[in-house]
């Protein structure tokens, strides 16, 4: 089976397609400095939409989502954005955990797997 990679870097690819499954790396906000959890989450979900489209699928086919936030006090704020974005009736299996991210500017990171 062929493997396709998108946005390939020296350390990782942001999107890998194998068969009918699309794997995204952990996605963080572009230019996160000073952005709220709401703004970072919106930015991340827009990127996810773009990567899924590039791979020939969309959020209605999400299988799993892993979400990392730096402070569980921001869980409701992140969920408010997620809940307006996610496809109702097609919600993925999901986990959300509190974690330190790569830099203090990042407040949210989201990784998804989708079917084609």
C-alpha positions as CSV (number, residue, x, y, z in Angstrom):
1,X,0.0,0.0,0.0
2,X,1.2,3.5,-0.8
3,X,2.1,6.0,1.9
4,X,1.6,9.7,1.1
5,X,3.1,12.4,3.2
6,X,2.2,16.1,3.3
7,X,4.1,19.0,4.8
8,X,7.2,16.8,5.2
9,X,9.9,18.2,7.5
10,X,13.2,16.8,8.7
11,X,11.7,15.6,11.9
12,X,8.1,14.8,11.0
13,X,5.3,15.0,8.5
14,X,2.2,17.0,9.5
15,X,-0.1,14.5,7.6
16,X,0.4,10.9,6.6
17,X,-2.1,8.9,4.5
18,X,-1.9,5.1,4.5
19,X,-4.7,3.3,2.7
20,X,-8.0,4.9,3.8
21,X,-6.6,6.3,7.0
22,X,-5.3,9.9,7.5
23,X,-3.0,10.6,10.5
24,X,-2.2,14.1,11.5
25,X,0.7,15.1,13.7
26,X,-0.1,17.2,16.8
27,X,-1.2,20.6,15.4
28,X,-0.5,23.9,17.2
29,X,-1.5,27.4,16.4
30,X,0.5,29.5,14.0
31,X,2.0,32.5,15.7
32,X,0.6,31.6,19.1
33,X,2.2,34.4,21.1
34,X,-0.5,36.4,23.0
35,X,-3.4,34.3,21.4
36,X,-6.1,33.1,23.7
37,X,-7.1,29.4,24.0
38,X,-10.1,30.3,21.9
39,X,-8.0,31.8,19.1
40,X,-5.4,29.0,19.2
41,X,-8.2,26.4,19.1
42,X,-9.8,28.1,16.1
43,X,-6.5,28.3,14.3
44,X,-5.7,24.6,14.9
45,X,-9.1,23.4,13.8
46,X,-8.8,25.5,10.6
47,X,-5.4,23.8,9.9
48,X,-7.0,20.4,10.6
49,X,-9.7,21.2,8.1
50,X,-7.0,22.1,5.5
51,X,-4.9,19.0,6.1
52,X,-7.9,16.7,5.9
53,X,-9.1,18.3,2.7
54,X,-5.6,17.9,1.2
55,X,-5.8,14.2,2.1
56,X,-9.2,13.8,0.5
57,X,-11.4,13.7,3.6
58,X,-13.1,16.0,6.2
59,X,-14.1,16.2,9.9
60,X,-17.2,14.1,9.4
61,X,-14.8,11.1,9.1
62,X,-12.8,11.7,12.3
63,X,-12.0,8.5,14.2
64,X,-10.0,9.8,17.1
65,X,-8.8,13.1,18.6
66,X,-6.1,13.7,21.3
67,X,-6.1,17.2,22.8
68,X,-3.4,18.6,25.0
69,X,-4.0,21.8,27.0
70,X,-1.6,23.5,29.3
71,X,-4.2,24.3,32.0
72,X,-7.4,22.3,32.6
73,X,-9.0,25.6,33.8
74,X,-9.2,26.3,30.1
75,X,-11.1,23.1,29.2
76,X,-14.5,24.7,28.8
77,X,-13.0,27.5,26.7
78,X,-11.4,25.0,24.3
79,X,-14.6,22.9,24.3
80,X,-16.7,25.9,23.3
81,X,-14.7,26.2,20.1
82,X,-14.5,22.4,19.5
83,X,-18.3,21.9,20.0
84,X,-19.1,24.5,17.3
85,X,-16.6,22.9,14.9
86,X,-17.0,19.1,15.4
87,X,-19.6,17.4,13.2
88,X,-22.5,16.4,15.4
89,X,-23.4,12.8,15.0
90,X,-19.8,12.1,13.7
91,X,-17.9,12.9,16.9
92,X,-14.6,11.0,17.3
93,X,-13.3,9.0,20.2
94,X,-11.4,11.7,22.2
95,X,-9.1,12.3,25.1
96,X,-8.0,15.6,26.6
97,X,-5.1,15.9,29.0
98,X,-3.2,18.7,30.7
99,X,0.4,18.8,29.6
100,X,3.4,21.1,29.1
101,X,3.7,21.9,25.4
102,X,6.8,22.7,23.3
103,X,6.9,26.4,24.3
104,X,4.9,28.4,26.8
105,X,3.2,30.3,24.0
106,X,1.3,27.1,23.0
107,X,-1.8,26.6,25.0
108,X,-3.5,23.8,22.9
109,X,-2.3,21.0,20.7
110,X,-4.7,18.7,18.8
111,X,-3.9,15.4,16.9
112,X,-6.5,13.6,14.9
113,X,-6.9,10.4,12.8
114,X,-9.6,10.2,10.1
115,X,-10.9,7.8,7.6
116,X,-11.1,8.7,3.9
